[in-house]
Amino acid sequence: MTGVEQTVTDPYLWLEEVTDERALDFARAHNEVVVERFASSGRFTELERRILDMLDTDTKIAYPGRRGRWLYNFWRDAEHPRGLWRRTTFAEYAKEAPEWDVLIDLDALGTTEGENWVWGGAAVLRPEQSRALISLSRGGADAKVVREFDIETREFIEPTDGGYFLPEAKSEIRWIDIDSVYAGTDFGPGALTDSGYPRIAKRWRRGTPLTEAETVFEGEAGDVAVSAGYDRTPGYERHFVGRATDFFNEEVYLLESDGSLRHLDVPTDASESWYKDWFLVRLKSPWEIGDKTYPAGALLAMDFEKFLSGAREFEVIFTPDEHTSLHGYGWTENHLLLITLEDVQTKLYVLTPGPDGWHREPLADTPPMATTSVMNLDPLEGGDEFMLTTSGFTTPATLLASAVGGRSEQLKQEPGFFDAEGIETEQFFARSDDGTVVPYFVIRHRDRKDTPGPTVMSGYGGFEVSRTPAYSGASGMGWLERGGTWVMTNIRGGGEYGPQWHTSVQKANRHKVYEDFSSIAKDLVARGISTHEQLGAVGGSNGGLLMGVMLTRYPELFGAIVCQVPLLDMQRYHLLLAGASWVAEYGDPDKPEEWEYISKYSPYQNVRADASYPPILLTTSTRDDRVHPGHARKMAALLEEQGHTVWYHENIEGGHGGAADNKQSAFQAGLIYEFFTQMLMER
């Protein structure tokens, strides 16, 4: 039988009806049990208050997004739980207490319009910066309403007055100029891909109805999405379109003035970009051209016009090695900045093109056991300036302003939100089942090193998402201060060691992700850091799938598990919401040969009544329109039916992030740490 044919035996399909009252009653009843058990004590209330105070405080860094002379910021605090969109100048931002110009008060807007608006982002038209396209969602969903906003008058421009407006959908919209945009949305039947994203890109001119927008590109229904955009670099203006054939492969074309397409002939799994005369290609797999083979993970550079004329003699400006990968890169006006990971620790470099090739030198010092990120590069209006932000597991974030060749100056420093005295960070390496060495970080008090103790390990392992050290006040307050040990794993599926760290475990090799995580669990016990009874695990989304596999395949390794906004029914994941877009990661369960390997780990299909599972807390959101809440609902119902220890909590709003405001985030975090405290510290 195929995967679809097998689903007729599923007794809990009714829980996939997202807003059906019977399904919502299921959620409400389970929420009451969870709140009574884990969220009604004075200890929980105090932790929730501390986390909320941290999220609401004015002392946290208001991270800006630079657009020329303006720094934009979206800000939530106690008085503005839904948030403020605001801006200021660099000179003002550098002050201890900058004055912000509030553009949109989302709480006031929601009250006035009677809508539960959650911020979805803003696209500001440059260089004038007098207009913006604002994305708003109901309850935090991926599907958003797009509205045009006049920054000078502080008002939305109604469609009847010529304003751009897109109804609720998973849309793509980008400015061309003040009177035209590229738009992809739900234009009607056939306009979306099977994954629910735009299949058609159109050029939409102001003053014309959306139905008359000009189609510039169409993809196939089986694609993930198509998009169109405009590079406004003076003297280098270029229109382009992209067709994502699956989650990891995209065809990119320049859109010529006559409407014809010019294909950029590079591997579809590569990431290409351009800036002025330069064309960059980051490879995810080896690329053989003529008698040369460029390695996976390399960054290549060439004059763009020469490339378009057929030349393929690239200069390799970054080459990975066994320990080092390219984590990111971006242009200032005259230089290319590289962010690399060396055994999951950041190193920064500046590359300068010249007549004799590219010159490379270190950009800035980076502390160990921390992550340093480069942000606010603005090559069009910001010269060679940039910002750096650094944080570690016990070191709050610092924001610095700098310029290539100049000194760095501290702009902002966050205070500590938990007592980190005596808490140290170490890095260890475990050997997975196939011999691969996998890194992980251990954060614990130095006095705990001689005795195994309660430990929580977190993991993700998918989609080439790299996990690097970062400060977490919530885990500090909720776990480290209580004497617990925190572990961050860097299992395969991520990008910590380059694209091969991910591509080597797609589809049929997915089991290696779970072998990595379980091997670290065993290594923690072997090193005397924890015991299996004291060891917990937490993960969300793809990491929630990881947790489901740990529960059903490796239950003896853990004392408790938290599984957030998860994929769990891998027999039907591709039929639910955005699931079709992830077939390139997991495989297609409707193909017998692929269901063969998926079925071996799919948590929902591998629950057994006669197994002994650790207690599990499943959490999700009704408004999650990326990973369907039915995964968590059905898993909870099945575990409960078979007599296993399971708790289930569903936030009625919040989207894929699980929370729509700071109060909901504080509740979710407090719930997790209270659960682990009861399960691992007090049993």
C-alpha positions as CSV (number, residue, x, y, z in Angstrom):
1,M,0.0,0.0,0.0
2,T,1.1,3.6,-0.5
3,G,1.2,6.0,2.4
4,V,-2.0,7.7,1.5
5,E,-3.9,4.3,1.3
6,Q,-2.8,3.4,4.8
7,T,-4.2,6.5,6.3
8,V,-7.8,5.2,6.1
9,T,-7.1,3.3,9.4
10,D,-6.2,6.5,11.3
11,P,-8.8,7.0,14.0
12,Y,-7.7,10.5,14.7
13,L,-8.0,12.2,11.3
14,W,-10.8,14.4,12.8
15,L,-8.1,16.2,14.8
16,E,-6.7,17.6,11.6
17,E,-9.7,19.8,11.3
18,V,-8.0,22.9,12.6
19,T,-10.9,25.0,13.9
20,D,-13.5,22.3,14.3
21,E,-15.2,22.6,17.7
22,R,-14.6,19.0,18.6
23,A,-10.9,19.4,18.0
24,L,-10.7,22.7,19.9
25,D,-12.5,21.1,22.8
26,F,-9.8,18.4,22.8
27,A,-7.2,21.2,23.0
28,R,-9.0,23.1,25.7
29,A,-9.6,20.0,27.9
30,H,-5.9,19.1,27.7
31,N,-4.8,22.7,28.3
32,E,-6.7,22.7,31.6
33,V,-4.8,19.6,32.8
34,V,-1.4,21.1,31.8
35,V,-2.1,24.4,33.5
36,E,-3.3,22.7,36.7
37,R,-0.2,20.5,36.8
38,F,2.6,22.8,35.6
39,A,1.4,26.4,35.5
40,S,-0.5,27.0,38.8
41,S,2.3,27.0,41.4
42,G,4.1,30.0,42.9
43,R,7.3,28.8,41.4
44,F,5.9,28.8,37.9
45,T,4.3,32.2,38.4
46,E,7.6,33.7,39.6
47,L,9.5,32.2,36.7
48,E,6.9,33.4,34.2
49,R,7.1,36.9,35.7
50,R,10.9,37.0,35.4
51,I,10.9,35.8,31.8
52,L,8.2,38.3,30.9
53,D,10.1,41.1,32.7
54,M,13.1,40.2,30.6
55,L,11.2,40.2,27.3
56,D,9.5,43.5,28.2
57,T,12.4,45.4,29.6
58,D,13.8,48.5,28.0
59,T,17.3,47.3,28.8
60,K,17.4,44.7,26.1
61,I,18.9,45.7,22.8
62,A,16.6,47.2,20.2
63,Y,18.2,45.6,17.2
64,P,17.9,47.9,14.2
65,G,17.6,47.3,10.5
66,R,19.6,49.9,8.5
67,R,18.2,51.6,5.5
68,G,20.5,54.5,4.6
69,R,20.2,57.2,7.3
70,W,17.4,55.4,9.1
71,L,17.5,52.6,11.6
72,Y,14.2,50.7,11.9
73,N,13.1,48.5,14.8
74,F,10.1,46.5,15.8
75,W,9.7,46.6,19.6
76,R,7.5,44.8,22.2
77,D,7.2,45.7,25.9
78,A,4.6,45.6,28.7
79,E,2.8,48.6,27.4
80,H,2.9,47.4,23.8
81,P,2.5,43.7,23.8
82,R,1.7,43.5,20.1
83,G,4.5,46.0,19.3
84,L,5.7,49.3,17.8
85,W,7.3,49.8,14.4
86,R,9.6,52.7,14.7
87,R,12.7,54.4,13.4
88,T,15.5,56.7,14.4
89,T,18.8,58.0,13.1
90,F,22.2,56.5,13.8
91,A,23.3,59.5,15.9
92,E,20.2,59.2,18.0
93,Y,20.4,55.4,18.3
94,A,24.0,55.7,19.7
95,K,22.6,57.6,22.7
96,E,21.9,55.8,26.0
97,A,18.1,56.6,25.7
98,P,17.4,57.3,22.0
99,E,14.2,59.0,20.8
100,W,12.2,56.8,18.5
101,D,9.8,58.0,15.9
102,V,6.8,55.6,16.2
103,L,5.4,54.7,12.8
104,I,2.8,52.1,13.7
105,D,1.4,51.1,17.1
106,L,0.1,47.6,16.4
107,D,-1.9,47.4,19.6
108,A,-3.8,50.6,18.8
109,L,-4.3,49.4,15.2
110,G,-5.7,46.1,16.3
111,T,-8.1,47.7,18.7
112,T,-9.3,50.2,16.1
113,E,-9.8,47.6,13.4
114,G,-11.0,44.8,15.7
115,E,-8.3,42.5,14.5
116,N,-5.8,40.3,16.3
117,W,-2.9,41.6,14.3
118,V,0.6,40.2,14.7
119,W,3.6,41.9,13.0
120,G,4.8,40.2,9.9
121,G,7.4,42.7,8.6
122,A,7.9,45.8,6.5
123,A,9.4,46.4,3.1
124,V,10.5,50.1,2.8
125,L,10.8,51.6,-0.6
126,R,14.2,53.1,-1.2
127,P,15.7,55.6,-1.6
128,E,12.9,57.9,-0.6
129,Q,11.7,55.8,2.3
130,S,8.3,57.4,2.3
131,R,6.3,54.3,1.6
132,A,6.3,50.7,3.0
133,L,4.5,47.4,2.4
134,I,3.4,46.1,5.7
135,S,2.6,42.5,6.4
136,L,0.2,41.6,9.2
137,S,-1.1,38.2,10.2
138,R,-4.1,37.1,12.2
139,G,-2.8,35.4,15.3
140,G,0.8,34.8,14.0
141,A,0.0,32.7,11.0
142,D,2.4,32.5,7.9
143,A,-0.5,33.7,5.8
144,K,-0.5,37.5,5.9
145,V,-2.4,40.6,4.7
146,V,-0.2,43.1,2.9
147,R,-1.1,46.8,3.0
148,E,0.7,49.9,1.8
149,F,1.7,52.5,4.4
150,D,2.5,56.2,4.0
151,I,5.4,56.8,6.4
152,E,5.1,60.6,6.1
153,T,1.4,60.7,7.0
154,R,1.5,57.6,9.3
155,E,-1.6,56.2,7.5
156,F,-2.4,53.1,5.5
157,I,-3.3,53.9,1.9
158,E,-6.6,52.3,1.1
159,P,-7.0,50.4,-2.2
160,T,-9.8,52.9,-3.2
161,D,-7.1,55.6,-3.1
162,G,-4.6,53.6,-5.1
163,G,-2.8,51.8,-2.3
164,Y,-1.4,48.3,-2.7
165,F,-3.4,45.6,-0.9
166,L,-3.2,41.8,-0.8
167,P,-5.7,39.7,1.1
168,E,-4.6,37.0,3.5
169,A,-2.3,34.5,1.7
170,K,1.3,33.4,1.7
171,S,2.2,36.2,-0.6
172,E,5.5,37.5,-2.0
173,I,5.6,41.2,-2.9
174,R,8.6,43.5,-3.7
175,W,9.0,47.1,-4.7
176,I,10.1,48.0,-8.2
177,D,9.4,51.7,-7.9
178,I,6.7,54.0,-6.3
179,D,4.2,53.0,-8.9
180,S,4.9,49.3,-9.5
181,V,5.6,46.1,-7.6
182,Y,6.2,42.4,-8.2
183,A,3.5,40.3,-6.6
184,G,2.9,36.6,-6.1
185,T,-0.3,35.7,-4.2
186,D,-3.5,33.7,-4.4
187,F,-4.8,35.2,-7.7
188,G,-7.4,32.5,-7.9
189,P,-7.6,28.8,-8.9
190,G,-4.2,27.4,-9.9
191,A,-2.3,30.4,-8.7
192,L,-0.6,28.6,-5.8
193,T,1.8,25.6,-5.7
194,D,0.9,22.4,-3.9
195,S,2.9,23.8,-1.0
196,G,0.6,26.8,-0.8
197,Y,3.0,29.4,-2.0
198,P,2.9,31.6,-5.2
199,R,3.1,29.8,-8.5
200,I,2.8,33.0,-10.6
201,A,4.8,36.3,-10.4
202,K,3.2,39.4,-11.8
203,R,4.1,43.0,-12.3
204,W,1.4,45.1,-10.8
205,R,1.1,48.8,-11.6
206,R,-0.5,51.3,-9.3
207,G,-4.0,52.3,-10.2
208,T,-4.8,49.0,-11.9
209,P,-6.7,46.1,-10.4
210,L,-4.8,43.1,-9.3
211,T,-6.7,41.0,-11.9
212,E,-4.9,43.1,-14.7
213,A,-1.4,42.7,-13.3
214,E,1.0,41.5,-16.0
215,T,2.3,37.9,-15.6
216,V,6.1,37.8,-15.9
217,F,6.8,34.2,-14.8
218,E,4.9,31.0,-14.1
219,G,6.1,27.9,-12.3
220,E,4.6,24.4,-12.0
221,A,2.1,23.2,-9.4
222,G,4.7,20.9,-8.0
223,D,7.2,23.6,-7.4
224,V,7.6,25.2,-3.9
225,A,7.3,28.8,-5.0
226,V,8.2,31.4,-7.6
227,S,9.3,35.0,-7.0
228,A,10.4,38.2,-8.8
229,G,12.5,41.1,-7.7
230,Y,14.5,44.2,-8.6
231,D,18.1,45.2,-7.9
232,R,18.1,49.0,-7.7
233,T,21.9,49.4,-7.4
234,P,22.5,52.6,-9.5
235,G,24.1,51.8,-12.8
236,Y,23.5,48.0,-12.3
237,E,19.7,47.9,-12.2
238,R,18.5,44.3,-12.8
239,H,15.1,42.5,-12.8
240,F,15.1,38.8,-11.9
241,V,12.8,35.9,-11.2
242,G,13.3,32.7,-9.3
243,R,11.7,29.3,-9.5
244,A,12.2,27.0,-6.5
245,T,11.6,23.5,-7.8
246,D,11.9,22.1,-4.3
247,F,13.1,23.3,-0.9
248,F,16.8,23.3,-1.9
249,N,16.9,23.8,-5.7
250,E,16.1,27.1,-7.5
251,E,16.4,28.3,-11.1
252,V,17.2,32.0,-11.3
253,Y,16.8,34.2,-14.4
254,L,17.5,37.8,-15.3
255,L,14.3,39.3,-16.7
256,E,15.2,41.4,-19.8
257,S,13.4,44.5,-20.8
258,D,11.6,42.7,-23.6
259,G,10.2,40.1,-21.2
260,S,12.6,37.4,-22.2
261,L,14.5,35.3,-19.5
262,R,18.2,34.8,-19.3
263,H,19.1,31.8,-17.2
264,L,21.9,32.0,-14.7
265,D,23.6,28.6,-15.5
266,V,24.8,27.5,-12.1
267,P,23.8,24.3,-10.1
268,T,20.3,24.7,-8.9
269,D,21.2,23.8,-5.4
270,A,23.8,26.6,-5.3
271,S,23.2,30.1,-3.8
272,E,24.0,32.8,-6.4
273,S,24.1,36.6,-5.8
274,W,25.5,39.6,-7.4
275,Y,26.7,43.1,-6.5
276,K,27.8,45.6,-9.1
277,D,30.4,43.9,-11.3
278,W,30.7,40.7,-9.1
279,F,28.8,37.4,-9.4
280,L,29.1,35.1,-6.4
281,V,28.2,31.4,-6.2
282,R,28.2,29.3,-3.0
283,L,28.2,25.6,-3.8
284,K,26.2,23.0,-1.9
285,S,27.6,20.1,-4.0
286,P,30.7,19.7,-6.2
287,W,30.5,21.5,-9.5
288,E,32.5,20.1,-12.4
289,I,33.2,22.5,-15.3
290,G,35.5,21.4,-18.0
291,D,38.6,20.0,-16.3
292,K,37.9,21.7,-13.0
293,T,35.9,20.6,-10.1
294,Y,34.9,23.2,-7.5
295,P,34.2,21.6,-4.0
296,A,31.0,21.7,-2.1
297,G,30.9,24.5,0.4
298,A,33.2,26.8,-1.7
299,L,32.4,30.4,-2.5
300,L,33.3,31.4,-6.1
301,A,33.6,34.8,-7.6
302,M,33.7,36.1,-11.2
303,D,33.0,39.3,-13.2
304,F,29.3,39.2,-13.8
305,E,29.4,40.3,-17.4
306,K,32.1,37.7,-18.2
307,F,29.9,35.0,-16.7
308,L,26.9,36.2,-18.8
309,S,29.2,36.0,-21.9
310,G,29.9,32.4,-21.2
311,A,33.2,32.4,-19.1
312,R,33.4,29.9,-16.3
313,E,36.9,30.5,-14.9
314,F,35.8,31.3,-11.3
315,E,38.2,32.4,-8.5
316,V,37.7,30.4,-5.3
317,I,37.5,32.9,-2.5
318,F,36.6,30.5,0.2
319,T,37.5,26.8,0.5
320,P,36.1,24.7,3.3
321,D,38.1,22.2,5.2
322,E,37.4,19.4,7.8
323,H,36.8,21.9,10.6
324,T,35.7,25.1,8.8
325,S,32.6,26.1,6.9
326,L,31.2,29.3,5.4
327,H,28.3,30.5,7.7
328,G,27.5,33.8,5.8
329,Y,28.7,36.7,3.7
330,G,27.7,40.1,2.6
331,W,29.0,43.3,0.9
332,T,29.9,46.7,2.2
333,E,30.4,49.3,-0.5
334,N,34.0,48.1,-1.3
335,H,34.5,44.8,0.6
336,L,33.1,41.4,1.1
337,L,32.7,40.2,4.7
338,L,32.9,36.5,5.5
339,I,31.5,34.8,8.6
340,T,33.0,31.3,9.1
341,L,32.5,28.5,11.6
342,E,35.6,26.7,12.9
343,D,34.2,23.8,14.9
344,V,31.0,25.8,15.4
345,Q,32.9,28.9,16.6
346,T,32.9,32.2,14.7
347,K,35.8,33.7,12.7
348,L,35.4,36.8,10.6
349,Y,37.3,37.9,7.5
350,V,37.3,40.8,5.1
351,L,38.0,40.2,1.4
352,T,38.9,43.0,-0.9
353,P,38.9,42.6,-4.7
354,G,41.7,44.2,-6.6
355,P,43.7,44.0,-9.9
356,D,45.8,41.1,-8.5
357,G,42.9,39.1,-7.1
358,W,41.2,39.0,-3.7
359,H,43.0,40.0,-0.6
360,R,41.9,38.4,2.7
361,E,42.6,39.4,6.3
362,P,40.9,39.0,9.7
363,L,38.0,41.5,10.2
364,A,37.6,41.5,14.0
365,D,38.4,39.5,17.1
366,T,35.8,37.0,18.1
367,P,35.5,35.5,21.6
368,P,35.5,31.7,22.1
369,M,32.4,29.8,23.0
370,A,30.3,32.6,21.5
371,T,28.7,33.7,18.2
372,T,29.6,36.9,16.5
373,S,27.3,38.0,13.7
374,V,27.7,40.8,11.1
375,M,24.6,42.9,10.5
376,N,23.4,46.1,8.9
377,L,25.5,46.0,5.8
378,D,24.2,48.7,3.4
379,P,26.5,48.9,0.4
380,L,24.2,51.3,-1.4
381,E,24.1,54.0,1.3
382,G,26.2,52.9,4.2
383,G,29.7,52.9,2.8
384,D,31.9,50.3,4.5
385,E,30.2,50.5,7.9
386,F,28.6,47.5,9.6
387,M,27.5,46.3,13.0
388,L,28.6,43.3,15.0
389,T,26.7,41.5,17.7
390,T,28.3,38.9,20.0
391,S,26.8,36.7,22.7
392,G,27.5,33.3,24.4
393,F,25.5,31.0,26.5
394,T,26.3,33.0,29.7
395,T,27.4,36.2,28.1
396,P,24.6,38.7,27.2
397,A,24.7,40.3,23.8
398,T,26.9,43.2,22.9
399,L,26.2,45.4,19.8
400,L,29.2,47.2,18.2
401,A,29.5,49.7,15.3
402,S,32.5,49.5,13.0
403,A,33.8,50.0,9.5
404,V,36.3,48.1,7.5
405,G,39.7,49.4,8.5
406,G,38.3,51.3,11.5
407,R,37.9,50.7,15.2
408,S,34.8,49.0,16.7
409,E,32.8,51.0,19.2
410,Q,30.3,49.6,21.6
411,L,26.7,50.8,21.0
412,K,24.7,48.7,23.3
413,Q,25.2,46.0,26.0
414,E,22.4,43.9,27.5
415,P,22.4,43.2,31.2
416,G,22.5,39.6,32.5
417,F,19.1,38.2,33.3
418,F,20.2,35.2,35.5
419,D,23.0,34.5,37.9
420,A,25.8,33.1,35.7
421,E,28.4,33.1,38.5
422,G,30.3,29.8,38.3
423,I,28.5,28.6,35.1
424,E,30.9,27.5,32.4
425,T,30.7,26.4,28.8
426,E,32.6,23.4,27.4
427,Q,32.6,21.7,24.0
428,F,32.7,18.0,23.6
429,F,32.6,15.6,20.7
430,A,30.7,12.3,20.5
431,R,31.2,9.5,18.0
432,S,28.0,8.6,16.1
433,D,27.0,5.0,15.0
434,D,28.8,5.4,11.6
435,G,32.0,6.8,13.2
436,T,31.2,10.5,12.4
437,V,32.4,12.9,15.2
438,V,29.6,15.2,16.3
439,P,30.1,18.3,18.5
440,Y,28.0,19.6,21.3
441,F,28.2,22.3,24.0
442,V,27.7,21.7,27.7
443,I,26.7,24.6,30.0
444,R,26.8,23.9,33.7
445,H,28.0,25.1,37.1
446,R,31.6,24.2,37.8
447,D,30.5,22.6,41.1
448,R,28.4,20.1,39.1
449,K,31.3,18.6,37.2
450,D,31.9,15.7,39.6
451,T,28.4,14.5,39.9
452,P,25.8,13.5,37.2
453,G,22.9,15.8,37.3
454,P,19.6,16.8,35.6
455,T,20.4,17.7,32.0
456,V,18.4,18.9,29.1
457,M,19.8,18.5,25.5
458,S,18.3,20.5,22.6
459,G,18.5,19.6,18.9
460,Y,17.2,20.4,15.5
461,G,19.2,18.6,12.7
462,G,17.6,19.7,9.4
463,F,17.4,22.1,6.5
464,E,21.1,23.2,6.9
465,V,20.2,25.3,9.9
466,S,23.3,25.9,12.0
467,R,23.0,26.2,15.7
468,T,25.6,28.4,17.4
469,P,26.1,29.7,21.0
470,A,23.7,32.4,22.1
471,Y,22.6,33.9,25.3
472,S,19.3,32.6,26.7
473,G,18.0,34.3,29.8
474,A,15.0,32.0,29.9
475,S,17.0,28.8,30.1
476,G,19.3,30.5,32.6
477,M,16.5,31.4,34.9
478,G,14.4,28.3,34.4
479,W,17.2,25.6,34.3
480,L,20.8,26.7,35.0
481,E,19.9,28.6,38.1
482,R,18.1,25.6,39.5
483,G,21.3,23.5,39.1
484,G,20.5,21.9,35.8
485,T,22.9,21.4,32.9
486,W,22.0,22.6,29.4
487,V,23.3,20.9,26.2
488,M,23.2,22.3,22.7
489,T,23.9,19.7,20.0
490,N,25.3,20.2,16.5
491,I,24.0,17.0,14.9
492,R,24.0,16.4,11.1
493,G,21.2,17.9,9.1
494,G,22.4,21.4,10.1
495,G,25.1,23.4,8.3
496,E,27.7,23.7,11.0
497,Y,30.3,21.9,8.8
498,G,29.1,23.1,5.5
499,P,26.4,21.8,3.1
500,Q,27.6,18.2,3.3
501,W,26.7,18.2,7.0
502,H,23.1,18.5,5.7
503,T,23.0,16.8,2.3
504,S,24.6,13.6,3.7
505,V,21.5,12.9,5.8
506,Q,18.6,13.7,3.6
507,K,15.9,11.2,2.7
508,A,17.2,7.6,3.0
509,N,20.0,8.7,5.3
510,R,17.7,10.5,7.7
511,H,18.4,7.9,10.4
512,K,21.9,9.3,10.9
513,V,20.4,12.5,12.4
514,Y,18.8,10.4,15.1
515,E,21.8,8.3,15.6
516,D,23.9,11.5,16.1
517,F,21.5,12.8,18.8
518,S,21.2,9.4,20.6
519,S,25.0,9.0,20.5
520,I,25.4,12.4,22.3
521,A,22.8,11.2,24.9
522,K,24.9,8.1,25.5
523,D,28.1,10.2,25.6
524,L,26.7,12.5,28.2
525,V,26.0,9.5,30.4
526,A,29.4,7.9,29.6
527,R,31.2,11.1,30.7
528,G,29.3,11.3,33.9
529,I,27.5,14.5,33.0
530,S,24.0,12.9,33.5
531,T,22.1,9.7,33.8
532,H,19.5,8.5,31.5
533,E,16.8,9.0,34.2
534,Q,18.0,12.6,34.6
535,L,18.4,13.3,30.9
536,G,15.7,15.4,29.1
537,A,15.5,16.5,25.5
538,V,13.7,19.4,23.7
539,G,13.2,20.4,20.1
540,G,10.6,22.2,17.9
541,S,9.4,21.9,14.3
542,N,11.9,19.6,12.5
543,G,13.4,19.3,16.0
544,G,10.0,18.2,17.2
545,L,10.2,15.3,14.7
546,L,13.6,14.5,16.3
547,M,11.9,14.4,19.7
548,G,9.2,12.1,18.4
549,V,11.9,9.7,17.1
550,M,13.7,9.8,20.4
551,L,10.5,8.9,22.2
552,T,9.6,6.0,20.0
553,R,13.1,4.6,19.0
554,Y,15.3,5.6,21.9
555,P,13.0,5.8,24.9
556,E,15.5,4.2,27.3
557,L,17.9,7.1,26.9
558,F,15.6,9.8,28.4
559,G,13.8,10.7,31.5
560,A,11.5,13.3,29.9
561,I,10.9,14.9,26.5
562,V,9.4,18.2,25.3
563,C,8.2,18.2,21.7
564,Q,7.2,21.6,20.2
565,V,5.2,22.4,17.0
566,P,6.3,19.1,15.6
567,L,6.1,17.0,12.5
568,L,5.1,13.5,13.7
569,D,2.8,11.8,11.2
570,M,5.3,11.4,8.3
571,Q,2.8,9.4,6.4
572,R,0.6,12.5,5.8
573,Y,3.0,15.4,6.4
574,H,3.2,16.2,2.7
575,L,-0.6,16.6,2.5
576,L,-0.9,19.1,5.3
577,L,-0.3,22.9,4.9
578,A,3.3,23.6,3.7
579,G,4.4,19.9,4.1
580,A,4.7,19.4,0.3
581,S,7.6,21.8,0.3
582,W,9.7,19.5,2.5
583,V,9.7,16.4,0.3
584,A,13.3,17.1,-0.8
585,E,14.3,16.9,2.9
586,Y,12.4,13.8,4.0
587,G,11.2,12.0,0.9
588,D,7.7,11.3,-0.6
589,P,5.6,8.8,1.5
590,D,3.4,8.2,-1.5
591,K,6.4,6.5,-3.2
592,P,6.7,2.9,-1.8
593,E,10.5,2.9,-2.0
594,E,10.6,6.2,0.0
595,W,7.9,5.3,2.4
596,E,10.0,2.2,3.2
597,Y,12.6,4.3,5.0
598,I,10.3,7.0,6.3
599,S,8.0,4.4,7.9
600,K,10.9,3.1,10.0
601,Y,11.2,6.3,12.0
602,S,7.8,8.1,11.5
603,P,6.8,8.6,15.2
604,Y,3.1,8.4,14.8
605,Q,3.3,5.1,13.0
606,N,5.8,3.7,15.5
607,V,4.0,4.2,18.8
608,R,3.6,0.9,20.6
609,A,1.2,0.1,23.5
610,D,3.7,-2.3,25.0
611,A,6.6,0.1,25.0
612,S,7.9,2.0,28.0
613,Y,8.1,5.7,27.1
614,P,9.4,8.7,29.2
615,P,6.8,11.3,30.0
616,I,6.4,13.8,27.1
617,L,4.9,17.3,26.9
618,L,3.6,18.1,23.4
619,T,2.9,21.7,22.5
620,T,1.6,23.4,19.3
621,S,-0.5,26.3,18.1
622,T,-3.9,26.4,16.5
623,R,-2.7,29.2,14.2
624,D,0.4,27.3,13.0
625,D,-0.2,27.2,9.3
626,R,3.3,25.8,8.5
627,V,3.4,22.6,10.5
628,H,-0.1,21.4,11.0
629,P,-1.3,21.2,14.7
630,G,-2.9,17.9,13.8
631,H,0.6,16.2,14.2
632,A,0.8,17.0,17.9
633,R,-3.0,16.5,18.5
634,K,-3.0,13.1,17.0
635,M,0.2,12.0,18.7
636,A,-1.2,13.1,22.1
637,A,-4.5,11.2,21.5
638,L,-2.7,8.0,20.4
639,L,-0.3,8.0,23.3
640,E,-3.1,8.7,25.7
641,E,-5.2,5.9,24.3
642,Q,-2.4,3.5,24.8
643,G,-1.8,4.5,28.4
644,H,1.4,6.4,28.1
645,T,2.3,9.5,30.2
646,V,1.6,12.5,28.0
647,W,0.7,16.1,28.4
648,Y,-0.6,18.3,25.7
649,H,-0.9,22.1,25.4
650,E,-2.2,24.1,22.4
651,N,-1.9,27.8,22.1
652,I,-5.0,29.0,20.3
653,E,-2.8,31.6,18.5
654,G,0.9,32.1,17.9
655,G,1.8,30.7,14.5
656,H,4.8,28.4,14.0
657,G,6.7,30.3,16.7
658,G,4.1,29.1,19.2
659,A,3.5,32.6,20.7
660,A,2.0,35.8,19.4
661,D,3.3,38.2,22.1
662,N,5.8,38.3,25.0
663,K,3.3,37.1,27.6
664,Q,2.6,33.9,25.5
665,S,6.3,33.4,25.0
666,A,7.0,33.7,28.7
667,F,4.2,31.2,29.5
668,Q,5.6,28.7,26.9
669,A,9.1,29.0,28.3
670,G,8.0,28.7,31.9
671,L,5.9,25.6,31.1
672,I,8.9,23.8,29.5
673,Y,11.3,24.5,32.5
674,E,8.6,23.6,35.1
675,F,7.9,20.4,33.3
676,F,11.6,19.4,33.2
677,T,12.0,20.5,36.8
678,Q,9.2,18.2,38.0
679,M,10.2,15.3,35.7
680,L,14.0,15.4,36.1
681,M,14.8,17.1,39.4
682,E,11.9,16.1,41.7
683,R,11.1,12.5,40.7
